[in-house]
Amino acid sequence: MSTFIKSPLNYTGGKTKILPQIIPLFPDDINIFVDLFAGGANVGINITADKVVFNDNIEPLVNLYKTLQQNSVEKTLDYLEQKIKQFGLSETNGGAYLTLRKCYNECQDPLLLFLLTAYSFNHQIRFNNARQYNVPFGKQRSSFNSVIKANLVAFMNKLHSMNAIFVAKNFDELDLNFLGSRDFVYADPPYLITTGTYNDGKRGFTGWGSNEEQKLLDLLDTLDKKGVRFALSNVTKHKKQENKFLLDWLKKNEHYNVHNIVKNYANSSYNVKDKDKDDTQEVLVTNY
């Protein structure tokens, strides 16, 4: 893992732990790489391509990445330290955190959003239906610590060396018609049969259900017919549930390759218990 950049954000469903499994399965001759559901950007930031397109439908997240791209590391760190002092942020000052949260929800400063994630419970990113950040304080456990700072610096340094653009659209609104055979689309959608809070449709952004699942599968088929390479992360089963949409799709497309991924989400916000680990099968589906 020492060869991979880790996002400074703790994003639900992030692919940090399985990068050593999925990155080697990607093509090594990519012109344009499209990260269709960028999330924490753990995948896109580690890609070698002529151009990387990061897309996510959560606009505040995309605005944060744009800010990190446009500003120097030194200026960003100075600003964060200044705001930490201004608000009196610490692992125990819940009042300061709530003041920061109120300030962000009023002004939408992207770097204040980053500070919120540093001091929030489990470093989470979550909004209510009015698109107000609403994660509680991470008392005596969350702060802008040395690990987050190091991840931020490494992330920004890599970002500044890339030809990258950030887009805030639903996956089915993103224009992919310009892609060709040397391009590559990676899709890591919310998993239909898991319970991440980001895909319940109650956070002010488009949720994820059977209609979205089918739209994505149809989109991937369209890309395949055009000769565009893709990879899809998903789960075929989870807690005795099966993703019938995905399984039926795979049966109809026997030329797609299914790679089983070894991963357990016991330490993430999915809260999968030990007894359920072996009942979850994550896969990477490729059309090459």
C-alpha positions in Angstrom: 0.0 0.0 0.0 3.0 2.3 0.4 2.9 2.9 -3.4 -0.6 4.2 -3.4 -1.9 7.7 -2.4 -4.6 7.7 0.2 -7.4 10.2 0.1 -7.5 12.6 3.1 -11.2 11.9 3.3 -12.7 8.9 5.0 -15.4 8.2 2.4 -17.9 5.4 2.9 -17.2 2.6 0.5 -13.7 3.9 -0.4 -11.5 1.5 -2.3 -8.2 2.2 -0.4 -7.8 -1.4 0.9 -8.4 -3.1 -2.4 -6.3 -0.9 -4.6 -3.6 -3.5 -4.8 -6.2 -5.9 -6.2 -8.0 -3.7 -8.7 -5.4 -1.4 -10.1 -3.3 -4.2 -11.6 -6.5 -5.3 -13.5 -6.8 -1.9 -15.2 -5.3 -1.3 -18.6 -1.9 0.4 -18.7 -2.4 2.4 -21.8 -5.2 4.8 -20.8 -5.8 8.1 -22.6 -8.8 9.4 -20.7 -9.8 7.8 -17.4 -13.3 8.5 -16.2 -13.9 8.0 -12.5 -17.7 7.9 -12.8 -18.4 7.9 -9.0 -15.3 9.5 -7.6 -16.3 9.6 -4.0 -13.1 9.9 -1.9 -11.0 9.8 -5.2 -8.9 7.0 -4.0 -9.0 5.3 -7.4 -8.6 8.2 -9.7 -5.7 9.8 -7.8 -3.7 6.6 -8.3 -4.3 6.2 -12.0 -1.7 6.8 -14.7 -3.5 8.3 -17.7 -3.2 11.3 -20.1 -6.3 12.8 -18.5 -8.4 11.9 -15.5 -12.0 13.0 -15.1 -13.4 12.8 -11.5 -17.2 12.9 -11.4 -19.5 12.8 -8.4 -23.0 14.1 -7.9 -22.2 15.6 -4.5 -21.3 19.1 -5.6 -19.7 20.3 -2.3 -17.3 17.3 -2.5 -16.4 18.3 -6.1 -15.9 21.9 -5.0 -13.5 20.7 -2.3 -11.4 18.9 -4.9 -11.3 21.9 -7.2 -10.1 24.0 -4.3 -7.3 21.6 -3.5 -6.4 21.6 -7.1 -6.3 25.3 -7.5 -4.3 26.2 -4.3 -0.8 25.4 -3.2 -0.1 23.0 -0.4 1.5 25.7 1.7 -1.5 28.1 1.3 -4.0 25.3 2.1 -2.2 24.2 5.3 -1.8 27.8 6.5 -5.5 28.4 5.9 -6.5 25.3 7.8 -4.2 26.0 10.7 -5.6 29.6 10.9 -9.2 28.3 11.0 -8.3 25.7 13.7 -7.1 28.5 15.9 -9.9 30.9 15.0 -12.6 28.4 15.9 -10.7 26.8 18.8 -11.0 23.3 17.3 -9.8 20.3 19.3 -10.8 16.7 20.1 -12.8 17.9 23.0 -14.3 21.3 22.0 -17.8 20.3 20.7 -19.0 23.9 20.8 -16.2 25.0 18.4 -17.2 22.2 16.1 -20.8 23.2 16.0 -19.8 26.8 15.3 -17.7 25.6 12.4 -20.5 23.5 11.1 -22.9 26.4 11.2 -20.4 28.6 9.5 -19.8 26.1 6.7 -23.6 25.6 6.1 -23.9 29.4 5.7 -20.9 30.1 3.6 -20.1 26.8 1.8 -16.3 27.3 2.0 -14.9 24.0 0.7 -11.9 24.1 3.0 -14.2 24.4 6.0 -15.9 21.3 4.8 -12.6 19.6 4.9 -12.0 20.7 8.4 -15.5 19.4 9.4 -14.6 16.0 8.1 -11.4 16.0 10.1 -13.3 16.7 13.4 -16.6 14.9 12.7 -17.7 11.5 14.0 -15.7 8.8 12.1 -14.5 11.6 9.7 -17.7 11.2 7.7 -19.3 13.3 5.0 -23.1 13.5 5.2 -25.7 16.1 4.4 -29.4 16.4 5.2 -32.2 16.9 2.7 -31.5 20.6 2.7 -27.9 19.9 1.8 -26.7 21.0 5.2 -23.7 19.2 6.6 -25.0 17.3 9.7 -22.4 14.9 11.0 -22.0 15.1 14.8 -18.8 15.9 16.6 -16.2 13.2 16.9 -15.4 13.8 20.6 -12.0 12.6 21.8 -11.4 10.7 18.6 -11.3 13.1 15.6 -9.0 15.9 14.7 -6.8 17.3 12.0 -4.1 14.9 13.0 -0.7 14.1 11.5 -2.0 11.2 9.4 -4.8 13.3 7.8 -2.3 16.1 7.2 0.2 13.7 5.5 -2.5 12.2 3.4 -3.6 15.7 2.3 -0.1 16.8 1.3 0.5 13.6 -0.7 -2.9 13.8 -2.3 -2.4 17.5 -3.3 1.1 16.9 -4.6 -0.2 14.1 -6.8 -3.2 16.1 -7.9 -1.0 19.0 -9.0 1.0 16.7 -11.2 -2.0 15.4 -13.0 -4.1 16.5 -15.9 -7.4 16.3 -14.0 -10.8 17.8 -14.2 -13.7 17.6 -11.7 -17.3 17.4 -12.7 -20.5 17.4 -10.5 -23.2 15.4 -12.4 -25.3 12.3 -12.0 -23.6 9.5 -13.8 -26.3 9.4 -16.5 -25.9 13.1 -17.2 -22.2 12.9 -18.0 -21.4 13.1 -21.7 -19.3 10.0 -22.5 -19.9 10.1 -26.3 -16.3 11.4 -27.0 -14.7 8.3 -25.5 -12.8 5.8 -27.7 -10.9 2.5 -27.5 -8.0 4.0 -25.6 -10.2 5.4 -22.9 -11.4 3.7 -19.7 -14.4 4.2 -17.4 -14.4 3.0 -13.8 -17.7 2.7 -12.1 -17.9 2.3 -8.3 -21.6 3.1 -7.7 -23.4 2.8 -4.3 -24.0 -0.9 -3.8 -27.7 -1.7 -4.3 -27.9 -4.4 -1.6 -25.8 -2.7 1.1 -26.8 0.0 3.6 -24.6 3.0 3.1 -26.4 6.2 4.1 -25.2 8.0 1.0 -27.5 6.0 -1.3 -30.8 6.3 0.6 -32.0 9.4 -1.4 -32.6 11.4 1.8 -29.4 13.5 1.7 -30.4 16.2 -0.8 -28.8 14.3 -3.6 -30.0 11.5 -6.0 -30.3 8.2 -4.2 -29.6 4.8 -5.5 -32.2 2.1 -6.3 -33.1 -0.5 -8.9 -33.7 2.1 -11.6 -30.3 3.7 -11.2 -28.7 0.2 -11.1 -30.3 -0.8 -14.4 -29.4 2.6 -16.0 -25.8 2.0 -15.1 -25.7 -1.5 -16.4 -27.3 -0.3 -19.7 -24.7 2.5 -19.9 -21.9 0.0 -19.5 -23.3 -2.2 -22.3 -23.4 0.9 -24.5 -19.8 1.7 -23.8 -18.9 -1.9 -24.6 -20.6 -1.8 -27.9 -18.6 1.4 -28.7 -15.3 -0.4 -27.9 -14.7 1.6 -24.7 -13.1 -0.3 -21.9 -14.7 -0.3 -18.4 -14.5 -1.8 -15.0 -17.4 -2.1 -12.5 -17.0 -2.5 -8.7 -20.1 -4.1 -7.1 -21.2 -6.9 -4.9 -23.1 -10.0 -6.1 -24.2 -11.0 -2.6 -24.3 -9.4 0.9 -25.9 -10.6 4.1 -27.9 -13.4 2.4 -29.1 -11.0 -0.3 -28.3 -11.3 -4.0 -28.0 -8.5 -6.5 -30.3 -10.1 -9.1 -29.9 -7.1 -11.5 -26.2 -7.6 -11.6 -26.3 -11.4 -11.7 -28.9 -11.4 -14.6 -26.8 -8.9 -16.4 -23.7 -11.0 -16.1 -25.6 -14.0 -17.4 -26.6 -12.0 -20.5 -23.0 -10.8 -21.0 -20.8 -13.9 -20.8 -17.9 -12.1 -22.5 -17.5 -9.9 -19.4 -14.9 -11.0 -16.9 -15.7 -11.3 -13.2 -12.8 -10.9 -10.7 -13.5 -11.8 -7.1 -12.2 -9.3 -4.6 -11.2 -10.1 -1.1 -12.5 -7.4 1.2 -14.3 -7.0 4.5 -16.0 -3.8 5.6 -15.9 -4.6 9.3 -14.1 -1.4 10.1 -16.2 0.9 8.0 -19.6 2.5 8.6 -21.3 -0.6 7.1 -20.7 -2.3 10.4 -20.6 -5.7 8.9 -20.1 -8.2 11.7 -17.6 -11.0 11.6 -20.2 -13.6 10.9 -21.3 -11.8 7.8 -17.8 -11.3 6.3 -17.9 -14.5 4.2 -21.4 -13.8 3.0 -20.3 -10.7 1.1 -18.8 -11.1 -2.3 -17.3 -8.1 -3.9 -16.4 -8.2 -7.6 -14.7 -6.2 -10.3 -16.4 -6.7 -13.7 -14.4 -5.9 -16.8 -15.2 -6.0 -20.5 -11.6 -6.8 -21.6 
